[in-house]
């Protein structure tokens, strides 16, 4: 049985301690632990967190392996400190059957860099007309618990109600991409001052907020769980806060890029900033940070959306929406939440590991860093500062909005059930 001793790390940012890993499990924590026969990692000044969990990742396989594969995507996840990701259903073919979700799940097991939990489509072909095989996907080897048509909104209220009712049978959750399609036809960016000045079609905040309002009411009506994907406006925050005050089973996520970037960047016409939902205003960004800090927003999810060069290196109107995010997520959260004093490292562990694992009902992840727990761990150097260089990404795609930007923090080690997937910032 392999033994690893992490010496002097600050667990969740607390006092320095040693952590002994034996096999797949944390064997002990404390000071002065015996290192005999163990590989020793000197971790003074570093933060030890439970392995990060992403509720919202696009791995593109099957069908768009030119953008990403399960293997390259999980490598990127490991580099970013993630030990588990939820793979979205908008693949080709769509993950709307037991066969497709099992394929993705098995590819994840073969990759070995992090656990892959497939997300099943809510409707057949993401077309919003007929419920997909929700029960069959749950009963498959993949054990699907999260269902989403992400990339498209389940805009039919009757279909959404039926989905919410169906998943109650196995404690599933419907994750909604909140976008009223009629209000966003031809939309290119956030509707506001900047879109008016640039003459680009606007994506109004109410297109997101109206769907969220409807869905929290539906979830309350049927007594089911609803999760709001990539919440992006101050108004959406208030609706979720109100729903939670009622005791309804509503959760929400925010992306790193919506915590940092604003629609002012669209003035460059650089398609790297084109994303759905769009970058919003500074006021929205501040409201999202405050809501993540106070727990109204439950977790951070990357919405890692890789695209090949040709889909982004073109005029704005023709460019695909989305940006990669797995390898920079923790750094952006450190800059926007930790370095600003809004969250401590225990709060980061809660929002990037404990809560997403709980929402996804993912066993073995989001666990405390203590004896007897699975050794899914992430070691971070918070003092590191460096410019983002996408040429060094493990992801197959390079569409990052942070190229050349200095970000704080770096994942030095990631452990999946006691096995190092990243060592000294490099893939093991």
C-alpha positions in Angstrom: 0.0 0.0 0.0 1.4 3.4 -1.0 2.0 6.0 1.6 2.2 9.8 1.1 2.9 12.3 3.8 1.8 15.9 3.1 3.8 17.9 5.7 2.8 21.3 7.0 -0.2 22.1 4.9 -3.0 24.4 6.0 -6.1 22.3 5.9 -8.9 24.6 4.7 -6.5 27.5 5.5 -6.1 26.6 9.2 -3.0 25.9 11.2 -0.3 23.8 9.5 -0.8 20.1 9.9 0.5 16.8 8.4 -1.8 14.6 6.4 -0.9 10.9 5.9 -2.4 9.1 3.0 -2.4 5.3 2.9 -3.8 3.7 -0.2 -7.0 5.4 -1.2 -7.7 6.9 2.2 -6.6 9.7 4.6 -5.0 7.6 7.4 -4.3 10.5 9.9 -4.0 14.2 10.3 -2.0 16.0 13.0 1.5 17.2 13.7 4.7 15.2 13.7 3.2 12.2 11.9 5.6 9.3 11.1 6.9 9.5 7.6 8.7 6.1 7.5 8.2 4.5 4.1 6.2 7.4 2.8 6.7 9.8 -0.1 7.0 13.2 1.6 5.6 16.4 0.1 6.8 19.6 1.8 3.7 21.8 1.8 4.6 24.8 4.1 2.5 27.8 3.1 0.1 25.7 1.0 -3.6 25.2 1.4 -5.1 21.7 1.4 -8.6 21.4 0.2 -10.9 18.4 -0.6 -10.8 17.7 -4.3 -12.9 20.2 -6.3 -16.2 19.1 -7.9 -17.6 20.7 -11.0 -21.3 20.5 -11.6 -21.1 21.9 -15.2 -18.4 20.7 -17.6 -18.6 20.2 -21.4 -16.4 17.3 -22.4 -17.7 17.2 -26.0 -17.2 13.5 -26.4 -18.9 11.8 -28.2 -19.2 13.8 -31.4 -16.9 16.9 -31.0 -13.6 15.4 -30.2 -12.0 18.2 -32.2 -12.9 20.4 -29.2 -12.3 18.1 -26.3 -12.3 14.5 -25.3 -13.1 12.9 -22.0 -9.4 12.2 -21.6 -8.2 15.7 -22.4 -11.0 17.3 -20.4 -10.3 15.2 -17.3 -6.6 16.1 -17.6 -7.6 19.7 -17.6 -9.8 19.1 -14.6 -7.0 17.5 -12.6 -4.6 20.4 -13.4 -7.3 22.7 -12.0 -7.6 20.7 -8.8 -10.8 18.8 -9.7 -11.4 15.2 -8.7 -14.9 14.9 -10.1 -16.8 16.6 -13.0 -20.3 16.4 -14.3 -20.3 16.0 -18.1 -23.1 17.9 -19.8 -25.5 16.2 -22.2 -25.2 18.3 -25.3 -22.9 15.9 -27.2 -23.4 14.2 -30.6 -25.4 12.0 -30.1 -27.1 13.7 -27.2 -26.7 11.9 -23.9 -30.5 11.2 -23.7 -30.3 7.4 -23.4 -28.7 4.9 -21.0 -26.3 3.8 -23.7 -24.7 7.3 -24.2 -24.4 8.1 -20.6 -22.8 4.8 -19.9 -20.3 5.4 -22.7 -19.3 8.7 -21.2 -19.1 7.2 -17.7 -16.8 4.4 -19.0 -14.6 6.8 -20.8 -14.2 8.7 -17.6 -13.2 5.5 -15.7 -10.6 4.7 -18.4 -9.1 8.2 -18.3 -8.2 7.9 -14.6 -7.6 11.6 -14.1 -10.9 12.4 -12.3 -14.3 10.9 -11.8 -16.8 11.7 -14.6 -20.5 11.7 -13.7 -22.6 12.1 -16.8 -25.6 14.5 -16.8 -28.6 13.2 -18.7 -30.7 15.3 -21.1 -34.1 16.3 -19.9 -35.7 16.0 -23.3 -35.0 13.8 -26.4 -32.4 15.4 -28.5 -32.5 18.6 -26.4 -35.5 19.5 -28.5 -37.8 20.3 -25.5 -40.7 18.2 -26.8 -40.6 14.8 -25.1 -39.0 13.6 -21.9 -35.8 11.6 -22.4 -35.3 8.2 -20.7 -34.7 9.7 -17.2 -35.4 6.5 -15.3 -33.3 4.4 -17.6 -30.3 6.8 -17.3 -30.6 6.7 -13.6 -30.8 2.9 -13.5 -27.8 2.5 -15.8 -24.3 1.9 -14.7 -23.7 5.7 -14.8 -26.4 6.2 -12.1 -27.4 9.6 -13.4 -28.9 12.0 -10.8 -28.6 15.3 -12.6 -30.5 16.1 -15.8 -30.1 19.2 -18.0 -30.7 20.4 -21.5 -27.9 22.9 -20.9 -27.2 24.9 -24.0 -31.0 25.1 -24.4 -33.7 26.0 -22.0 -36.6 23.7 -21.1 -39.0 26.5 -22.0 -42.2 24.4 -22.0 -43.7 24.7 -18.5 -45.5 21.4 -18.8 -42.4 19.5 -19.8 -40.5 21.1 -17.0 -43.1 20.2 -14.5 -43.2 16.6 -15.7 -39.4 16.4 -15.4 -39.4 17.7 -11.9 -42.1 15.2 -10.9 -40.3 12.3 -12.6 -36.9 12.9 -10.9 -38.5 12.9 -7.4 -38.7 9.1 -7.6 -34.9 8.8 -7.3 -33.9 12.0 -5.6 -32.7 13.5 -8.9 -32.4 17.2 -9.8 -33.2 19.1 -12.9 -30.5 21.7 -13.8 -32.0 24.5 -15.8 -30.3 26.7 -18.4 -32.5 29.7 -17.8 -33.1 31.5 -21.1 -36.5 32.4 -22.5 -35.8 31.8 -26.2 -38.3 34.3 -27.6 -36.6 37.1 -25.6 -33.1 36.2 -26.8 -33.6 35.7 -30.5 -30.6 37.1 -32.3 -28.9 38.0 -29.0 -25.2 38.6 -29.1 -24.4 40.1 -25.7 -25.9 41.5 -22.5 -28.7 44.0 -23.3 -27.7 47.3 -21.9 -25.7 50.5 -22.5 -22.8 48.6 -24.2 -25.0 46.6 -26.6 -26.8 49.8 -27.5 -23.6 51.6 -28.2 -22.1 48.7 -30.2 -25.4 47.9 -32.1 -25.3 44.3 -31.1 -28.5 42.3 -30.3 -29.2 42.3 -26.6 -29.7 39.3 -24.2 -31.9 40.9 -21.5 -31.6 40.0 -17.8 -35.4 39.3 -17.7 -34.9 36.4 -20.2 -33.0 34.6 -17.4 -35.0 35.9 -14.5 -38.4 35.0 -15.8 -37.5 31.3 -16.3 -35.9 31.1 -12.8 -39.1 32.6 -11.3 -41.2 30.1 -13.1 -39.1 27.1 -12.2 -38.7 27.8 -8.5 -42.5 28.1 -8.4 -42.8 24.8 -10.3 -40.3 23.0 -8.0 -42.2 24.2 -4.9 -45.5 23.1 -6.4 -44.4 19.6 -7.1 -42.0 19.3 -4.1 -38.9 18.6 -6.2 -35.3 19.8 -6.6 -34.3 22.4 -9.2 -30.8 23.7 -9.8 -30.1 27.0 -11.7 -27.2 26.8 -14.0 -24.7 29.7 -14.5 -26.9 32.4 -12.8 -25.7 35.7 -14.0 -27.8 38.7 -12.9 -28.6 40.6 -9.8 -32.3 40.0 -10.3 -31.7 36.3 -10.5 -29.9 36.4 -7.2 -33.0 38.1 -5.6 -35.4 35.4 -7.0 -33.2 32.6 -5.7 -32.8 34.3 -2.3 -36.6 34.7 -2.1 -37.2 31.0 -3.0 -34.7 29.8 -0.4 -36.4 32.0 2.2 -39.6 30.0 1.5 -37.7 26.8 2.3 -38.0 25.5 -1.3 -35.4 23.0 -2.6 -33.6 25.4 -5.0 -29.9 25.6 -5.6 -27.8 27.7 -8.0 -24.3 28.0 -9.4 -22.2 30.8 -10.7 -19.2 30.6 -13.1 -15.8 32.0 -12.4 -16.0 34.3 -15.5 -19.3 35.9 -14.3 -17.5 36.7 -11.0 -14.7 38.6 -12.8 -15.5 39.8 -16.3 -18.1 42.4 -17.5 -19.7 43.3 -20.8 -17.3 46.2 -21.2 -14.9 43.6 -22.6 -17.2 43.1 -25.6 -16.0 46.5 -26.8 -12.9 44.7 -28.1 -15.1 42.6 -30.4 -12.9 39.6 -29.4 -15.1 36.5 -29.6 -13.2 35.0 -26.7 -15.6 37.0 -24.6 -18.8 35.6 -26.2 -20.5 33.3 -23.8 -24.0 32.2 -22.8 -25.3 33.6 -20.6 -23.4 36.7 -21.6 -21.0 38.7 -19.5 -23.1 41.2 -17.5 -22.5 44.5 -15.8 -20.2 45.5 -13.0 -23.3 45.7 -10.7 -24.3 42.2 -11.6 -20.7 40.9 -10.9 -20.7 42.5 -7.4 -24.2 41.1 -6.7 -23.0 37.6 -7.7 -19.9 37.8 -5.5 -22.0 38.8 -2.5 -24.5 36.1 -3.1 -21.8 33.4 -3.4 -20.3 34.8 -0.1 -23.6 34.7 1.8 -24.7 31.3 0.4 -27.6 32.4 -1.8 -25.5 31.0 -4.7 -24.5 27.5 -3.6 -21.5 26.8 -5.7 -19.0 27.7 -8.4 -19.3 25.7 -11.6 -16.9 26.2 -14.6 -19.3 25.8 -17.6 -16.0 24.7 -19.2 -16.9 25.0 -22.9 -14.1 24.2 -25.3 -14.2 25.2 -28.9 -11.7 24.7 -31.8 -9.7 27.6 -33.0 -11.8 28.1 -36.1 -15.0 28.5 -34.1 -13.6 31.4 -32.2 -11.1 33.1 -34.6 -13.8 34.7 -36.7 -16.1 37.7 -36.6 -18.2 38.2 -33.4 -21.6 37.3 -34.9 -20.3 34.0 -36.3 -18.4 32.9 -33.3 -19.4 30.0 -31.0 -20.4 30.9 -27.4 -18.3 29.6 -24.5 -14.9 29.6 -22.8 -12.7 27.0 -21.2 -12.5 27.3 -17.4 -11.3 24.1 -15.6 -7.6 25.1 -15.3 -8.2 28.7 -14.2 -11.4 28.4 -12.0 -9.7 28.2 -8.6 -7.4 31.1 -9.4 -10.3 33.3 -10.4 -12.2 32.4 -7.2 -9.1 33.2 -5.2 -8.8 36.6 -6.9 -12.5 37.5 -6.7 -13.5 35.9 -3.4 -10.5 35.1 -1.2 -8.2 38.0 -1.9 -11.1 40.4 -1.5 -12.0 38.9 1.9 -15.5 37.7 0.8 -14.6 34.0 1.4 -12.0 32.2 3.4 -10.5 28.9 2.2 -13.0 26.9 4.2 -15.7 28.8 2.2 -14.0 27.9 -1.0 -14.0 24.2 0.0 -17.7 24.5 0.7 -18.6 26.2 -2.6 -16.3 24.3 -4.9 -16.4 20.8 -3.3 -18.9 20.1 -0.5 -21.9 21.8 -2.0 -21.6 20.7 -5.6 -21.0 17.1 -4.5 -24.1 17.3 -2.3 -26.2 18.8 -5.1 -25.1 16.0 -7.5 -25.4 13.4 -4.8 -21.9 12.3 -5.6 -20.5 9.9 -3.0 -16.9 10.0 -2.0 -16.3 13.6 -3.0 -16.8 16.8 -1.1 -15.8 15.0 2.1 -13.8 16.5 5.1 -10.0 16.2 5.1 -9.9 13.8 8.0 -9.0 10.3 8.9 -11.0 7.6 7.3 -12.2 9.8 4.4 -11.3 9.1 0.7 -8.1 10.8 -0.3 -9.5 13.1 -2.9 -7.4 16.2 -2.3 -6.1 19.4 -3.8 -3.0 21.2 -2.7 -2.8 24.9 -3.6 0.0 27.5 -3.5 -1.9 30.7 -2.8 1.2 32.9 -3.0 1.9 32.0 -6.7 1.3 34.7 -9.3 1.6 34.1 -13.0 0.2 35.1 -16.4 -2.2 32.6 -18.0 -0.6 30.9 -21.0 -3.1 28.7 -22.9 -0.3 27.1 -24.9 0.4 25.0 -21.7 -3.2 23.9 -21.2 -4.1 20.3 -20.8 -7.4 21.0 -22.5 -7.6 20.4 -26.3 -9.0 23.9 -26.7 -7.5 27.4 -26.0 -10.5 29.7 -25.9 -9.7 31.3 -22.5 -10.6 34.9 -21.7 -7.6 35.2 -19.4 -4.7 34.8 -21.9 -1.8 37.0 -20.6 -3.8 38.0 -17.5 -2.0 37.5 -14.2 -4.0 35.3 -11.8 -3.1 34.2 -8.3 -2.7 30.7 -6.9 -1.7 27.4 -8.5 -2.6 23.8 -7.9 0.6 22.0 -7.1 -0.9 18.5 -6.4 -4.1 16.7 -7.0 -4.9 13.3 -5.6 -7.7 11.0 -6.7 -8.3 8.3 -4.1 -4.7 8.6 -2.9 -3.1 8.5 -6.4 -1.4 11.7 -7.6 -2.8 13.0 -10.8 -0.9 16.2 -10.7 2.6 16.7 -9.1 4.3 20.0 -8.9 1.7 21.6 -11.2 2.2 19.0 -13.9 0.2 15.9 -14.9 1.5 12.8 -13.2 
